[in-house]
Amino acid sequence: MKKTIDKEIDELIDEIDFQGDVHPAYLSTELRTLQVRVISAHARLENSLETRIVYQFAKENNFNAFQSSLSDILSDYISFRNKIEIVKEYNDNFPIEILLKVNTYRNEFAHPDGTKLRKEYNRSTPSGKINIRNLLRCLKLANEKVDIYAERIYLNNNLI
């Protein structure tokens, strides 16, 4: 009997998860869930940096036709740190510090030391609970600050 694509997808996911479970950098299901949240939030926030740079470029150059090309260049060739440095130069209160904190979490979870993460984010310990709460608060605050910034800049300029 031929295997369905759905069945194959499920088997591949199980195999990949199993490989992760026996790796020295093993992350529990709870840590993998945190990892996904950190990396997803970081990607969204990095996209906000790119949008800010494109907005400034278009504003200064009246060059709307090349916005998508500039977005591709930023996404593919400019590092997160360089985007931060570019946006710092605009000196318009973009919430840089909280994005740097999210980037610290992203680095920690994107290149995991399983033993360290299991210790620091162990929900069965008081310090682990505090660390998890602090991480999630940071992600929430970063998203809120970027959204407030975007609303202030883009809505006040009738761009949204």
VEXDO-222611 format. One line per 3 residues: number of its first residue (from 1); for each residue x, y, z of N, C-alpha, C. Coordinates in steps of 0.05 Angstrom, whole numbers, plus 5000, padded with zeros to 4 digits. Each point is the difference from the previous one (the first is absolute). Last residue first. Layout:
// VEXDO-222611
NUM = X:Y:Z:X:Y:Z:X:Y:Z | ...;
This chain:
// VEXDO-222611
160 = 4989:6087:5131:4985:4975:5005:4971:5006:4998 | 5065:5068:4991:5012:4978:4984:4985:4974:5003 | 4997:5097:5039:4979:4990:4982:5011:4979:4981;
157 = 5044:5043:5077:5008:5008:4974:4981:4990:4978 | 4988:4978:5091:5003:5029:5001:5008:5011:4973 | 4995:4906:5012:4974:5013:5000:5001:5030:5000;
154 = 5082:4952:5005:4987:4995:4975:4972:5012:4999 | 5055:5009:5080:5014:5009:4976:4983:4998:4975 | 4964:4969:5084:5008:5028:5002:5012:5011:4975;
151 = 4981:4908:5006:4975:5016:4999:5006:5029:5000 | 5071:4941:5012:4991:5000:4972:4974:5016:4998 | 5036:4989:5087:5017:5016:4983:4990:5002:4971;
148 = 4956:4942:5058:4994:5028:5008:5017:5018:4983 | 5017:4909:4989:4973:5007:4989:4993:5029:5007 | 5079:4965:5036:5003:5003:4971:4973:5008:4987;
145 = 5000:4980:5092:5016:5024:4995:5003:5006:4970 | 4958:4919:5028:4983:5023:5006:5015:5026:4993 | 5047:4919:4991:4979:5002:4980:4983:5025:5005;
142 = 5065:4980:5064:5012:5008:4975:4980:5004:4978 | 4971:4966:5083:5007:5029:5002:5012:5009:4974 | 4982:4908:5008:4975:5015:5000:5006:5030:4999;
139 = 5073:4942:5011:4988:4997:4973:4975:5017:4997 | 5039:4996:5086:5017:5015:4981:4989:4999:4972 | 4959:4948:5066:4994:5029:5004:5016:5017:4981;
136 = 5018:4908:5002:4974:5005:4987:4992:5029:5003 | 5079:4973:5044:5003:4997:4971:4974:5007:4986 | 4999:4997:5093:5015:5023:4991:5004:4999:4969;
133 = 4959:4925:5043:4983:5024:5001:5014:5025:4989 | 5051:4922:5008:4979:4997:4979:4982:5024:4999 | 5063:4998:5070:5013:5003:4974:4981:4998:4977;
130 = 4968:4982:5087:5006:5028:4997:5013:5006:4973 | 4985:4910:5023:4975:5014:4995:5004:5030:4995 | 5074:4949:5026:4992:4994:4973:4974:5013:4992;
127 = 5031:5007:5089:5016:5017:4983:4993:4994:4970 | 4956:4947:5067:4993:5028:5001:5016:5018:4981 | 4983:4898:4974:5015:5014:5020:4991:5029:5000;
124 = 4966:4936:4938:4994:4988:5027:5017:5013:5022 | 5006:5022:4905:4975:5010:5011:4994:4988:5028 | 5092:5020:4945:4987:4977:5011:4975:5010:5016;
121 = 5074:5046:4946:4972:5002:4994:4984:4976:5010 | 5096:5009:5013:4991:5027:5003:4969:5003:4996 | 5044:4914:4989:5004:5010:5027:4987:5028:5004;
118 = 5000:4960:4915:4983:4984:5017:5003:5009:5029 | 5055:5041:4936:4972:5008:4997:4982:4984:5019 | 5091:4977:4997:4997:5027:5012:4970:5008:4998;
115 = 5024:4919:4959:5004:4998:5029:4994:5027:5013 | 4999:4996:4905:4977:4987:5013:5002:4999:5030 | 5036:5069:4930:5015:4982:5017:4978:4987:5018;
112 = 4985:5051:4900:4995:4991:5028:5022:4983:5012 | 4977:5072:4925:5025:4984:5002:5000:4988:5028 | 4927:5051:4977:5006:4991:4973:5025:4983:5000;
109 = 4968:5041:5081:4982:4978:4991:5006:4990:4972 | 5050:5073:5039:5000:4978:5020:4984:4976:4991 | 4999:5080:4949:5026:4986:4998:5002:4977:5019;
106 = 4924:5053:5005:5000:4986:4974:5026:4985:4997 | 4990:5057:5075:4985:4975:5003:5001:4984:4974 | 5040:5083:4995:5015:4983:5019:4986:4974:5004;
103 = 4955:5064:4950:5022:4988:4985:5018:4982:5017 | 4933:5052:5041:4988:4978:4985:5021:4985:4984 | 5028:5078:5042:4995:4979:5020:4987:4976:4987;
100 = 5014:5075:4947:5025:4988:5006:4997:4978:5021 | 4926:5052:4979:5006:4982:4978:5027:4986:5004 | 4973:5066:5062:4984:4976:5003:5004:4980:4977;
97 = 5044:5084:4995:5010:4984:5023:4984:4975:5004 | 4974:5066:4931:5024:4984:4995:5007:4981:5023 | 4915:5058:4965:5007:4986:5025:5023:4980:4997;
94 = 4982:5097:4950:4994:4972:4994:5010:4984:5024 | 5007:5099:4989:4989:4984:5022:4989:4973:4992 | 5050:5065:4944:4971:5007:5003:4986:4981:5020;
91 = 5094:5009:4952:4996:5014:5025:4971:5009:5005 | 5055:4955:4927:4976:5016:4995:4993:5016:5025 | 5072:4936:4999:5007:5025:4988:4976:5018:4995;
88 = 4991:4910:5031:5010:5018:5021:5005:5028:4989 | 4980:4930:4940:4976:5012:5013:5008:5019:5023 | 5069:4951:4957:4987:5018:4981:4977:5015:5013;
85 = 5042:4932:5050:5017:5024:4997:4988:5020:4981 | 4956:4917:5009:4998:5016:5025:5016:5025:4998 | 5009:4939:4931:4974:5013:4998:4995:5018:5025;
82 = 5076:4946:4999:5004:5022:4982:4973:5015:4996 | 4999:4922:5052:5016:5021:5014:5003:5024:4982 | 4960:4924:4962:4982:5012:5020:5015:5023:5014;
79 = 5035:4978:4903:4996:4985:5025:4982:5016:5019 | 5002:4998:4890:5007:5017:5022:4994:4985:5026 | 4981:4963:4911:5028:5007:5002:5009:5017:5024;
76 = 4907:4964:4973:5020:4980:4992:5029:5007:5007 | 4923:5058:5020:4994:4973:5011:5023:4980:4994 | 5004:5088:4963:5002:5001:5029:4997:4972:5012;
73 = 4985:5008:4909:5028:5004:5006:5004:5000:5030 | 4912:4997:4969:5014:4975:4994:5030:5002:5007 | 4947:5078:5007:4993:4980:5020:5014:4974:4997;
70 = 5010:5065:4933:5015:5007:5024:4994:4981:5023 | 4951:4990:4922:5028:4993:4995:5017:5006:5024 | 4910:5028:5002:5002:4971:5002:5028:4990:4995;
67 = 4983:5094:4991:4997:4991:5027:5003:4969:5003 | 5005:5066:4922:5020:4980:5006:4998:4989:5029 | 4941:5067:4960:5001:4979:4981:5020:4978:5008;
64 = 4987:5086:5047:4982:4978:5007:5002:4975:4982 | 5050:5091:5023:5009:4978:4983:4983:4975:5005 | 5023:5093:5040:4976:4999:4984:5002:4978:4979;
61 = 5065:5024:5071:5006:4999:4971:4975:5000:4982 | 5000:5002:5099:5022:5018:4992:5004:5002:4970 | 4933:4942:5036:4994:5027:5009:5022:5020:4990;
58 = 5012:4907:4987:4979:5010:4982:4994:5029:5007 | 5060:4956:5057:5011:5002:4973:4980:5013:4980 | 4971:4979:5087:5018:5023:5000:5012:5005:4973;
55 = 4945:4924:5011:4984:5024:5003:5019:5025:4999 | 5041:4916:5002:4987:5005:4974:4984:5026:5001 | 5037:4970:5081:5021:5009:4982:4988:5007:4972;
52 = 4942:4963:5064:5009:5027:5009:5021:5011:4981 | 4972:4911:4988:4979:5019:4992:5007:5028:5007 | 5057:4932:5030:5002:5003:4971:4979:5020:4990;
49 = 4996:4976:5091:5024:5016:4994:5003:5006:4970 | 4932:4942:5026:4993:5027:5007:5024:5019:4996 | 5013:4908:4989:4985:5011:4978:4992:5029:5005;
46 = 5039:4953:5070:5021:5007:4980:4986:5011:4975 | 4944:4968:5067:5013:5025:5008:5022:5009:4980 | 4957:4916:4987:4980:5022:4997:5013:5027:5006;
43 = 5051:4923:5016:4996:5004:4971:4981:5023:4995 | 5013:4974:5089:5024:5013:4990:4997:5006:4970 | 4933:4949:5042:4999:5028:5009:5024:5016:4989;
40 = 4999:4907:4984:4979:5014:4986:4998:5029:5007 | 5061:4947:5047:5009:5003:4973:4978:5014:4983 | 4979:4979:5090:5023:5019:4999:5007:5006:4971;
37 = 4935:4933:5015:4990:5027:5007:5022:5021:4997 | 5024:4910:4990:4984:5008:4977:4989:5029:5005 | 5046:4959:5071:5018:5005:4978:4985:5011:4976;
34 = 4951:4969:5074:5012:5026:5005:5018:5008:4977 | 4966:4915:4995:4978:5019:4996:5010:5028:5006 | 5059:4930:5016:4997:5004:4971:4977:5019:4994;
31 = 5014:4976:5089:5021:5017:4991:4999:5005:4970 | 4938:4940:5038:4995:5027:5010:5021:5019:4991 | 5011:4909:4980:4978:5011:4984:4995:5029:5009;
28 = 5098:4970:5020:4974:4988:5005:4979:5014:4983 | 5103:4991:4972:4982:5019:5012:4973:4986:5004 | 5112:4972:4980:4971:4994:5002:4985:5022:5014;
25 = 5096:4985:4970:4987:5026:5004:4970:4997:5003 | 5054:4923:4983:5010:5012:5025:4987:5028:5006 | 4945:4925:4944:5023:5017:4995:5009:5013:5027;
22 = 4921:4944:4984:5024:4986:5008:5026:5016:4996 | 4911:5033:4977:4998:4990:5028:5025:4985:5009 | 4989:5034:4910:5005:5021:5019:5000:4991:5029;
19 = 4978:4939:4931:5028:5008:4998:5007:5022:5020 | 4910:4976:4992:5015:4979:5014:5030:5007:4999 | 4942:5055:4951:4997:5005:5029:5016:4979:5016;
16 = 4997:4989:4907:5016:5024:5007:4998:5006:5030 | 4947:4930:4968:5029:4993:4998:5017:5024:5007 | 4906:5012:4996:5007:4983:5022:5030:4993:5000;
13 = 4967:5049:4927:5000:5016:5024:5008:4984:5024 | 4989:4953:4920:5024:5017:4999:5001:5018:5024 | 4923:4947:4990:5023:4984:5006:5026:5016:5000;
10 = 4920:5043:4974:4999:4993:5029:5024:4984:5008 | 4990:5020:4908:5006:5024:5015:5001:4994:5030 | 4971:4931:4944:5029:5005:4997:5009:5024:5016;
7 = 4908:4982:4995:5013:4979:5016:5031:5005:5000 | 4948:5053:4943:4995:5007:5028:5014:4981:5019 | 5001:4982:4908:5018:5022:5006:4997:5008:5029;
4 = 4978:4899:4977:4989:5026:4993:5021:5022:5007 | 5021:4895:4972:4998:5019:5023:4989:5027:4990 | 4982:4900:4956:5015:5024:4998:4995:5019:5023;
1 = 4996:4889:4996:4983:5024:5000:5018:5025:5000;
